[in-house]
Amino acid sequence: MNNYIQIYNNVIDDRYCDELKLKFNESPSQHEAFNQGPMSFSQINLNLNDSWKEDVSKLSKVFSQYLIRYKQDCDIRPEMWPDRTNIFEQIRIKRYLNNDTDEFGPHVDAINSESSLRFLVFFIYLDDNERGETSFPQLGVASPCKKGNLLMFPPLWPWLHAGAKPINKAKYIVGSYLHYNVS
């Protein structure tokens, strides 16, 4: 199961990571705050704001490019993969402050009928951070919080994961999910 957790280095450059963080911080009116149980962070849904249109296009291309590589690296054959899955969920940037609150405790991302369309996770870290990793506690695997790196994995129950609290500065990730096509 660990082979379905893939990390790709430097999928976007440092300059673009910094631009996305800056734009996030300069857009407080677009922030949504979440604070429920083990989930505490702020986010912007890029698809809901015209000012992010170019970024949505650019990031979707990155996700599509690495989807092809993921399938190769995981030796996924056509009979293992659903037809017509190149539908991405709305892209979001999430910020976890280095405080005593912000983190995302152990969870899975496809947990109910609303999220059941999710097929594959895409997380790009926008900064290096001591801690702040995404861990898979039952599998003994963790993805360090490394600027420009992409983490991909299935969002289902065998891949329980958690986003650790950052400790030296805020943690930023940009992410989406590949969806099943139901039409």
N, C-alpha and C positions, 0 to 999 in steps of 0.2 A: 504493500500500500504506500510505502514511503516514496516509491518511484513516481507516483502521481503528484508529488510535491516537487515543483521545479522552481529554481531561482535563476534568473537571468541578470547578469551584471550590466550596468551602464546602458540601459535601454533608452534613457533620455539623458542628455548631458547636464552638467552641473548648472550651467547658465539657465536652462529652461526650468530646472527644479527651483532655482532661486526666483525666477519670474513668477512661477505659479504660487509660491509661498507669499511673495510680496503682493500679488494681486488678491489673494485670499485675505490678507491682513488689511488691505486697503478697501475691502468691500464688506464692512461689518453689517450693513443693512441686509445683506444676503445670507448672513449666518443663521443657521438653525441650531439651537442647543438641545442636546439629549442628555438626560440624567435619570435613568431608570435602572435600579438594581445594579448589575455589574457593568452597565453601559453608561459612560459619561464622556462626552466630546462635543465639539461644534463642527458643523459641516456646511458646505455649499453644494447644492445640486446644480452642476454646470449647465445642464440642458434647459434649465428654467430661466436662464439669463442670457440675453443676446450678446452681452459683452464677453461671454466665454465661447461663442460659436466656433471661432478658429481653433481654440484649444480642444473642444470636443472632437472636431475633425482630426486634428493632429494625434490626439491620444487614441482615438478609435483606430487609426492606421497602425499605431504601435501595437495595440491589442491584437489586431487582425494578423499582423506580421508574426507576432509571437505565438499566436494560436497555431499557425502552421508548424512552427518549430516545436511547440509542445507536443503536438500529435506525432511528430517524427521522433522526438526524444523519448516519448513514452511508448513507442512502438504500437500506436493505436491503428488498428486496421479498420477498414470501412464498416465491417459488420459490428464493430464495437462502438461506433459513433452514430448518434442520431442524425437523420437527414435535416438539412436546412437549419443550422444552429447559429448562423452568424448574425444574431440579434443581440445587441448589447443593452443591458440595463443603463439607465441614466447614470452618467459619470458624476462622481462626488469627490470633493476634497474634504478630508477629515483632519481636524487638529485636536491633538491631545496635549493639554498643558502639563508642564512638570509641576504638578501640585499633588495633594493627597487624594484627589478625586478621580481625575481623568484616566480611564483605562477601558478595556473591553474584556471582561472576564470570560471564562470558558463558555463557548457557544458553538452552534452550527448556523450556517446562513440560509439553509433551506429547511424551515421548521414548521411551516403551515401552508395552507393552500395558496396564500398570496405570494409567498417566497418560493413555492415549489417549482416555478419555471426556471430557477437558477440552476445552471449546469456546471459552470466553471468560474472560479474567482480570479480576478486580476487586481493586485495591489502593487502600486509603485511607491517606494519610499522617496520622499522629497528632501531628506536630510539624513546625515549620519547622526546617530544618537546612541549614547551609552544606555543600554537596556532598550526598552521600547520594542523589543523583538516580537514577532508573531511566533508563538510556540504551539506545538501539537503535543500536549502533555501525555497522552496515551501512546504516542508513537516515539517519544524521545527525540523529537526533531524541533529545531527552531530556525527561523529566518532572521538574521540580524537586521537591524534598522540601518541600512546602508544606502546612501544617496544614489538615486538613479536605478536601483535594482528593482526588478519585477518578481513578485511571488505569484505563482499560479498553482491552484489545487482545486479539487472538487469541494463543493460547499455542503456536502452531505454528512450524515451522522458518523461515519467512520473517521472523519477528519475534524473532530472536535479541536478547536483552536482558541487562543486567547491573545489579545494585544496587551503586552505588559506596559506598566506605567513608565513613561520616560523620566529620567532623573536629572539630566543636566540641562535640558532645554525642551521646548515644545517639539512634539513629533507630528509630522505631516505625512499623510498618504493620499494618493489619488487612486480611486478604484472603481471597478464595475464588475458585472457578472455577465457571462454568456448565458443566454436563455434558450430553452427549448422553443421551437416554433410550433404553436398550436393551431395555426390557420391552415 
